[in-house]
């Protein structure tokens, strides 16, 4: 945006853009969410997880090291690796949870929620580990929500389908 374009905007619009208006609703279209999610998948772990890793007294490089290769660099590397470190997936889940906070979050809530469920599913599918205290029903509901989003890519949709296979069948009562 050049100076003329900025000066011609309504103050409320500029406040939302600059996140100065804490009460301003943030709404993103499906057309926006897909590219934002893909950008996050390509984002380096070292930038977004550095504070979380430090709180665990580890470096991101240490958290992202796999025995069979080079360290995992991006969120996609970690989430879609056949044997990712479960502690790294836990750090991604914590990042996603914090990033979806409506007031202070760095990501649109829908993208953060997708990343949250994807990290949980990746741990189930690739590590055989559960990194959430959500009930099976709540987890199933979240995964089904994720699968219903029109903006997710095929790889994420496939992972979510695999994740459902690791949950007990839903019992109608």
N, C-alpha and C positions, 0 to 999 in steps of 0.2 A: 504494500500500500504506500503510495507516495504521500507527501505532506498535504496536497490539496484534497486527496481522497480521505485522509484522516480527519482533516478539519471540517469536512462536509458531513461527517457521520453524527448520528444522534448520540448524546452522552451515554445512554443506556447500552447502545451497541458497543461502544468503545469499552465501557466497564466490563461487559461480558467477555469481550475479546481479551482484555487484560486481567480477567478474573478478579476485578475489584469489587464487584457486586456479589457478595456471598449468597444472596437470596435469588439471584438470577437463575432460572432453570436452564440446564444444559440439555439440549436435545440434538441428537445426531440422526441422520437418515441412514437407512441401510446402505445407500451408496457411499456414505462416509465411513461406516463402521468396518467394512471389508478392508479397504486400504489401510486404515489405522491398525487393524489387527495384524495385517501382513507386515506392516512396518515394525510393529512390536516383535513379531516373530524373528525378523531380521536384525533386531537391535542387539548390541553386544551386552552380554551378561555383566561384564566388568563394570559398566557404567551404572546400571539399574540396581545391581545387587551388592555393590561395594559396602554400603552401610549395614545391610543384613549380615553379610559375611563377617564383617568386623565385629558385630555383636555376638557372633558365634565363635569368635577368636580364630577365624580362618580367613584366608584370602579367597577371592572368587576363583582364582586359578587353581587353588588347592581343592575347593569344592567341586570344580568342574573337570577335574582330571579323571579319566577313565583308564583302566588297566590296559586296554587293548588299542590305545591310540593317543592322539594329541588331545589337549584339553578342548572341551566343548566351548565354543565362542559365542554363539547366539542362542536366543531362546529356542528357536526351532531345532538347533543342534541337540539341545538337552531334551526337549519334549518328544522328539521323534527318534532319538538314539535307541538302539535295541537294548542297551544295558546302561542307562544313565545312573549316576549316583543318586540314591534316594534322598540324601540330605540336600542335594542341589534342587531336586523337585520340591522339597519342603520349603526351601528358600524362595523359589518361584511362586509357590502358593502364598506364602506370607507377603511377598511383594504385590501380588495380584490383589490380595485382600486389602492391603493398605492403599493401593492405587485406585480402587473403586470407591473410596470414601467420597461422598458427594461434595463435601466442603473442601477437602484438601487433596483429593485424588488427582493423579497425573493423567489418568486414562479415562475415556468414557466408561461409565459404569458397566455397560454391556460388554465391552472389550475386556475389562478387568475380570468380569464374571466368567467370560469364556476362558481366559487364561487360568483362572482359579480352578475351574472344573477340568480343564485340559491337564493341568499339573497333577491333579488327583488321579485322573484316568491313566495318565502315563505311568504313575507309580504302580497302579494295579496291573496294567497290561505288561509293562516291561520289567518290573521289579517284583511283582507278586506281593506288594506291600500296600497297606492302607495308611495314608497319611492324613486322614480326616477323622473327626469324631461324628460326622454326619451319619444319620441312620441310613440303612440301605434304601428306604423309601425316599428320603430327602435327596440322597445322592442320585438315585434313579430319576427323580423329578428334575434335578439340575442338568443331568446329562441329556434328558429328553428335551429340555428347554434349549440346550446348546445345539442339538441336532435339528431343531426347528428353525434356527436362524438362517435366513436366506443369504447372508453375507459370508458364511464360513467356506473355506476351501475344502476340496475333496479329501485331502490328507487328514485334516482335522475331523471331518465327518466320519471317515473310516476309523480313526482312533476312538471316537465316541461310541461307534457301533461295537468295537472290540471291548470297550469298557463296560458296556451293558452286559456283555457275555460273562463278565467277571462278577456280576451281581446276582444274588439269588432271584429267581423268577418272582415277579410281582404276584402276590396272592390277593385276589379280590375277596372282600369280606363283607 
